Amino acid sequence: MENLERNAIVIGATGLVGGLLVRSLLEHPGYHRIRVLVRRPLEWEHPRLEQHVVDWEQLESYAGLFEDVEDLYCCLGTTIKKAGSQENFRQVDLHYPVRAAALAKEQGVTQMLVISSMGASADSRLFYSRTKGEMEEALSAIGFRSLHIFRPSLILGDRKEKRLGEKLAAHVMTFLDRWMKGRVDKYRAVQASAIARAMINIAMVRAKGNHVYANDVIHVLGLDES
């Protein structure tokens, strides 16, 4: 097991996957300090947790927060309903991750791990999938030593905010899960905790290059072996 030598920065820490990820990172023996950039403080504290409330419209003024960090984790994501418009959605799901990544690269961060979405493609006719695809292409062009893109299907977990459509879909996907094997296995809903584990497991490998992990691969990478 690695010593406590690495530092990580997390954006999107107040979301479902982000919150679980931060808690897991704080307990992981491979990390010394976890720094989070948030709009509002997390409701819990930890000796190795640094919280920084930032104005995302002025992100460049916080460039120093990316110093002395090896890994950048990005769990940013919203919905068009919550964002209020497609333009605002693109700000959160495309522009903020790319701007943070560019700053991180300038400050010496070598590895980025980011949540995208199944079906992401810059050529997609679907606005959501196209935005995610554009984010992936922009991040790939930045030139990290290691870039890891995770494309989950429907994400399951206990959200603070209630998304009726996702809740209904989650019930259906959970019911169908026992039959979703073989060809349709790649569409199975995935637990937020499994995504968090998959991201950390991959981060520990530190494989060079750009890598994309499909939903069925995330299920395997995120298995709880405890």
C-alpha positions as CSV (number, residue, x, y, z in Angstrom):
1,M,0.0,0.0,0.0
2,E,1.2,3.5,-0.9
3,N,2.3,6.0,1.7
4,L,0.4,9.2,2.4
5,E,2.2,11.3,-0.2
6,R,-0.4,12.2,-2.8
7,N,-2.8,15.1,-2.7
8,A,-6.1,15.2,-4.7
9,I,-8.5,18.0,-5.6
10,V,-12.2,17.2,-6.1
11,I,-14.7,19.4,-8.0
12,G,-18.4,18.4,-7.7
13,A,-18.0,17.3,-4.1
14,T,-21.5,18.2,-3.1
15,G,-23.1,15.9,-5.5
16,L,-24.1,12.2,-5.0
17,V,-20.9,10.6,-6.4
18,G,-18.7,13.5,-5.4
19,G,-19.7,13.3,-1.7
20,L,-19.1,9.5,-1.6
21,L,-15.8,9.9,-3.5
22,V,-14.5,12.5,-1.0
23,R,-15.3,10.3,2.0
24,S,-13.6,7.4,0.4
25,L,-10.5,9.4,-0.5
26,L,-10.2,10.7,3.1
27,E,-10.0,7.1,4.3
28,H,-7.7,5.9,1.6
29,P,-4.1,5.3,2.7
30,G,-2.7,6.5,-0.6
31,Y,-3.7,10.1,-0.1
32,H,-2.4,12.8,2.3
33,R,-4.7,15.7,1.7
34,I,-8.0,16.1,-0.1
35,R,-8.9,19.6,-1.4
36,V,-12.5,20.4,-2.5
37,L,-13.7,23.4,-4.5
38,V,-17.4,24.0,-3.7
39,R,-20.1,26.7,-4.0
40,R,-21.1,25.9,-0.4
41,P,-19.3,24.1,2.4
42,L,-19.8,20.4,3.0
43,E,-21.7,19.5,6.1
44,W,-18.9,17.5,7.6
45,E,-15.2,18.0,8.4
46,H,-12.1,15.8,8.5
47,P,-8.4,16.5,9.6
48,R,-7.2,15.9,6.0
49,L,-10.0,17.8,4.2
50,E,-9.5,21.3,2.8
51,Q,-12.7,23.1,1.8
52,H,-12.6,26.2,-0.5
53,V,-15.7,28.1,-1.4
54,V,-15.1,29.5,-4.9
55,D,-16.9,31.6,-7.5
56,W,-16.9,29.4,-10.6
57,E,-17.2,32.5,-12.8
58,Q,-13.8,33.6,-11.4
59,L,-12.1,30.3,-11.3
60,E,-8.8,31.6,-12.7
61,S,-8.3,33.6,-9.6
62,Y,-8.1,30.4,-7.6
63,A,-5.3,28.9,-9.7
64,G,-3.1,28.5,-6.6
65,L,-5.5,25.9,-5.2
66,F,-4.3,23.5,-7.9
67,E,-0.7,23.6,-6.7
68,D,0.9,20.6,-5.0
69,V,-1.8,18.2,-6.3
70,E,-1.3,15.0,-8.3
71,D,-4.9,14.0,-9.1
72,L,-7.9,16.0,-10.2
73,Y,-11.3,14.3,-9.7
74,C,-14.3,15.8,-11.5
75,C,-17.8,14.9,-10.5
76,L,-19.5,18.1,-11.8
77,G,-22.9,17.6,-13.3
78,T,-26.4,19.0,-13.3
79,T,-29.7,18.8,-15.1
80,I,-31.2,21.2,-17.6
81,K,-34.2,21.6,-15.2
82,K,-32.0,22.6,-12.3
83,A,-29.7,24.7,-14.5
84,G,-32.6,26.6,-15.9
85,S,-31.4,26.6,-19.5
86,Q,-29.2,24.7,-22.0
87,E,-26.6,27.5,-21.8
88,N,-26.4,27.2,-18.0
89,F,-26.2,23.4,-18.3
90,R,-23.2,23.8,-20.6
91,Q,-21.5,26.0,-18.1
92,V,-21.6,23.4,-15.4
93,D,-21.1,20.2,-17.5
94,L,-18.7,21.5,-20.1
95,H,-17.0,24.9,-19.4
96,Y,-16.3,24.5,-15.7
97,P,-14.7,21.1,-16.0
98,V,-12.5,22.2,-18.9
99,R,-11.5,25.4,-17.3
100,A,-10.6,23.6,-14.1
101,A,-8.6,21.0,-16.0
102,A,-6.6,23.7,-17.9
103,L,-5.7,25.4,-14.6
104,A,-4.8,22.0,-13.1
105,K,-2.5,21.1,-16.0
106,E,-0.8,24.5,-15.8
107,Q,-0.1,24.0,-12.0
108,G,1.4,20.5,-12.6
109,V,-1.5,18.1,-12.0
110,T,-0.7,15.0,-14.0
111,Q,-3.8,12.9,-13.7
112,M,-7.5,13.7,-14.2
113,L,-10.5,11.4,-13.5
114,V,-13.9,12.6,-14.7
115,I,-17.5,11.4,-14.9
116,S,-19.1,11.7,-18.3
117,S,-22.1,9.7,-19.5
118,M,-23.0,6.7,-21.5
119,G,-23.6,7.7,-25.1
120,A,-21.3,10.8,-24.9
121,S,-20.4,12.0,-28.4
122,A,-19.6,15.4,-29.8
123,D,-21.5,14.3,-32.9
124,S,-24.7,13.2,-31.0
125,R,-28.0,14.7,-32.0
126,L,-29.0,14.7,-28.3
127,F,-28.0,17.9,-26.5
128,Y,-27.0,16.1,-23.3
129,S,-24.8,13.5,-25.0
130,R,-23.3,16.1,-27.3
131,T,-22.3,18.3,-24.4
132,K,-20.7,15.4,-22.6
133,G,-18.9,14.5,-25.8
134,E,-17.6,18.0,-26.3
135,M,-16.3,18.0,-22.7
136,E,-14.4,14.7,-23.4
137,E,-12.8,16.0,-26.5
138,A,-11.8,19.3,-24.8
139,L,-10.2,17.4,-21.9
140,S,-8.4,15.0,-24.1
141,A,-6.8,18.0,-25.9
142,I,-5.3,19.4,-22.7
143,G,-2.6,16.8,-22.5
144,F,-2.7,15.3,-19.0
145,R,-0.2,12.4,-18.4
146,S,-3.3,10.4,-17.5
147,L,-6.9,11.1,-18.3
148,H,-9.6,8.7,-17.3
149,I,-13.2,9.2,-18.5
150,F,-16.0,7.2,-16.9
151,R,-19.3,6.7,-18.8
152,P,-21.9,5.4,-16.4
153,S,-25.5,4.6,-17.2
154,L,-28.2,5.7,-14.7
155,I,-26.6,6.4,-11.4
156,L,-28.3,5.0,-8.3
157,G,-28.0,6.4,-4.8
158,D,-29.6,8.5,-2.1
159,R,-29.8,12.0,-3.5
160,K,-30.7,15.0,-1.4
161,E,-32.5,16.5,-4.3
162,K,-35.5,14.6,-5.6
163,R,-35.4,13.9,-9.3
164,L,-38.8,12.2,-10.1
165,G,-37.8,11.0,-13.5
166,E,-34.6,9.5,-12.3
167,K,-36.4,8.0,-9.3
168,L,-38.9,6.2,-11.5
169,A,-36.2,5.1,-13.9
170,A,-34.1,3.8,-10.9
171,H,-37.0,1.6,-9.7
172,V,-37.5,0.2,-13.2
173,M,-33.7,-0.4,-13.7
174,T,-33.3,-2.0,-10.3
175,F,-36.3,-4.4,-11.0
176,L,-34.9,-5.3,-14.4
177,D,-31.3,-5.7,-13.2
178,R,-31.5,-9.4,-12.6
179,W,-32.4,-10.0,-16.3
180,M,-30.0,-7.4,-17.8
181,K,-27.2,-9.8,-18.7
182,G,-25.2,-10.4,-21.8
183,R,-25.8,-7.9,-24.6
184,V,-27.8,-5.5,-22.4
185,D,-25.4,-5.7,-19.4
186,K,-23.8,-2.5,-20.5
187,Y,-27.1,-0.6,-19.8
188,R,-27.5,-1.7,-16.1
189,A,-27.9,1.1,-13.6
190,V,-24.8,1.6,-11.4
191,Q,-24.5,2.6,-7.8
192,A,-22.8,5.9,-7.1
193,S,-20.5,4.2,-4.6
194,A,-19.3,1.8,-7.3
195,I,-18.4,4.7,-9.5
196,A,-16.4,6.3,-6.7
197,R,-14.5,3.1,-6.0
198,A,-13.8,2.6,-9.7
199,M,-12.3,6.1,-10.0
200,I,-10.0,5.6,-7.0
201,N,-9.0,2.1,-8.1
202,I,-8.0,3.5,-11.5
203,A,-6.2,6.5,-10.0
204,M,-4.0,4.1,-8.0
205,V,-2.8,2.4,-11.3
206,R,-1.7,5.8,-12.8
207,A,-1.8,4.4,-16.3
208,K,-0.5,6.9,-18.9
209,G,-2.6,8.1,-21.8
210,N,-6.4,8.8,-22.3
211,H,-8.7,6.0,-21.2
212,V,-12.5,5.6,-21.4
213,Y,-14.4,3.2,-19.2
214,A,-17.9,2.0,-20.3
215,N,-20.7,1.3,-17.9
216,D,-20.1,-2.5,-17.7
217,V,-16.4,-1.9,-17.0
218,I,-17.3,0.5,-14.2
219,H,-19.4,-2.2,-12.6
220,V,-16.3,-4.5,-12.5
221,L,-13.9,-1.8,-11.4
222,G,-16.2,-0.6,-8.6
223,L,-16.8,-4.0,-7.0
224,D,-16.7,-3.8,-3.2
225,E,-14.1,-6.4,-2.1
226,S,-14.4,-5.6,1.6
